[in-house]
């Protein structure tokens, strides 16, 4: 009897194991059916299902539809295939194979890998990512299509002909139905010969196999040999504190500055620095997580972006220096020329004024200064976000409206800097602005209206179609669409009217 009972128990156990195995197999098969994807030359591209239960496969410019292989689950469904054209392609995989933590916290950083293909299918870059994270402020919190920051594990000179370095931004252009405003501003920067200005590159972006849309890849504003090439205090400090965790040092906070209590410093504290002007509200919001910053006597708020961990004496030096800069800007004489590079400031003002950039004089304005032995003057770095410019503004930006005329003097928005209004009142500064506009900017605006905007509309049309399908619900909610030709006509009209107004003001007969 015992043997029979034992045999029965063994049989029951075996049946239970068989049922568990079959259940596991069925579960995995069901998972495979839910996870539908295609494979192209080793790259996994997930099939996208929209809110109407329609399936789409988004393919890069270089692909051949005949070369696509489908997962088992994808073979039995009706898939709409859309293919890009003309653009390079960026594939990114995060270590977790998910963006969940990044979406939950913009500051969260994750490692990963990146592969870049030319429009013809040549793999032109492959390597690790030391980080991918979110970027932006309003653009991050108010649009489903998110912008990202990435840092390569090793610096490169061959990432789509962008200036060599390790850090880049992937601009989503979610609020700009033409995708062109950031690119137009950077083309104007290059035309006006702003120091270290470069154009970006349009790409189709895939992350963890998901098509993310049309993005604008550009270099970030950093100090480095191939970026803003001034004395690298960040590197000098890293060499001084080779085995130290700079986060561990005591933070010094006073009413108008924040610094790190570093016991050793570079011999020359006069440069080089990279600083960013922010409006008071954002400065106060970000200061708890930013190691270095200061406020001038006239209540201009600055973060020190490089070196990130600035000593008390470094921060005090910069604060005193910017106080002097302010004093000369607000004075009635020409002493300001001893402290700021007039051409640099005039060019920066011009780009902001011509584009009527909403953030101008308010946020994300970068300045740099080298050592006094190299150049003692303060200069302006290239600009940053231009999606809210050239007639593209949100409803709550009512004072901008759609008016393409008038001078802003970068002082219309609240929390603006008064530097620009004071500078423009100086005859020499205004003459420099007029000269640069007449010689470099006016004719380029004509080129945009008569030729380049139409060319770029056609150049981006395939990718824009894919993007409009991928983010259809977002665009429908916001009331615009990247494939709407009226958006391009509105942009050309704004530039035409603005050029006519500025020509009448700044070009002498």
Steps between C-alpha positions, in 0.01 A plus 500: 500500500781741591661436162171575321450824696859602428448426128180706496681793668780479244248500214316799650829686541597425140162619376539820702844559351365436149213744559742763635732458200211522256365806678843663485534420131151638432584810701819560303318435175232751595773749592661447161163559335462828693859606429490553127800635325704503183870447451715692254871421468521405866297796628172425677218742409182464702164511325305806616134467594309828509190595699281381212654150517682549170851356460794688349858413418729801474810434292823702470606671178752233404265202532367266234154369579598164351774456762265532797435184704196479727438332835239224509237727651554764232437260212127475564407868529450778248797735531528843338859560390646851496855567385710809560732662246803730492580472873762323707375262769590472869430179693533515880454220752487573871648255749155424645345485152246752628449876529269465801740641760617781272140603431432495875802719579665723240824504701525120513796376296536159341776339298448333165624464145466698179529422130484762226427420135533733203202549270665243271531237773868533590560442871698814576513478878454233766584518867383525856303775670624614838158658545163573350262727689222748444565864416309823476245653731170601343575278200550204735189539713243605240549269202491121473779511243796561732845652440809316625862557597760236419866460584721263304725265694788628290537830317478493124570719200278310260142531627325638189758775459399666826780658704699237685421423860299268716171674578210568265136605514209340318250782448141377456357815334162379625351850520619606153291347222765589240794355700702789349528780755793357698684432175430847357637665814817293482544578133474870588758451775743342254429775245569772757819313606415460866792329674463119513162500323412188302198368316335180624383193308151361452473129585241230545530376858430149630534419873474139620348411164224763521484769232516832689461738207688769313772654721763772468841379619737774612809558710450622854654818639812378679857610558742280309761505228236432234215691661557835677876502492607697806718404796337190647472562874282189528786285376754681720285437808456132409877466480539666841235277657576177315384263772247722670123499491420867455144435619644422843641848563305750708266737317529870581175692467456872547210723403642574156728204419551127529839327476697192602755523782802376304835517684709522180445719192660581163761775512306722255134544598416740216382229257372312325141493608167413343200662667127497428252779571165378633193681625455520875228236534692228319824600672342446841343175384823351364751641751450216754629250240760730340838537677598851385314824438475866591280809481635840392421829674239572232335162560624313194507128584779275368590134525865405450488209258877455478672429724198327652654501849639850530686607812390793713775721357407405144133583555591823681732597214225445243238681704725804546591492131134488388422785741761705316357396163156618611629830627656580164193387303279733701747790488483782244856462371677243281676316781284193426728427203778415746290223655288346226576397143269739312480292182416187698218671690369677188479171306323325788254788530435492125409132485264535795342816362467384140335173606296674772593213731271469800781393735727786389641696792324264740634146498779275368739781405861378515812713551866404514824659614860389449795591722601865499831406335307365199194727486361695794162575337169325554358334187174334406462136401263363234129491582291210617120462448322675213180298466303795644613759248427634150125526558457170686371579848263341748166659585617625839781695331240757403729803491694347214196402299566465129645848449821478296587868545647696790817476705493287812839614635478159669297663776136416431474176699487510879825431689699638207849645515530879468849472351379498140280806518787695655750371241272588209483859623877528445573642156807285433320180593200587285726581205667160536156336496402690184823411322479126572133489404553680170810305400407150616140449610260685271582314178499166682144565614407546134657164418291325763177645364570455130678164508620320811173453691338329201811288446504386862125430496560257212818364657318414825164399354537120532632519855237761589228265377631222725529740793143626449368142515715405801386804699156548341309527827740761640482713186122469486474618860731796434326592174780475244671243277850472347357417156285814477649723227321801651745489791790559260316785330436665839872473578599658167248779549632579848860516377401720202319753717775498764770553237309791346467663841864448601627611158314829542656545844856384450596528134608845391433609143 
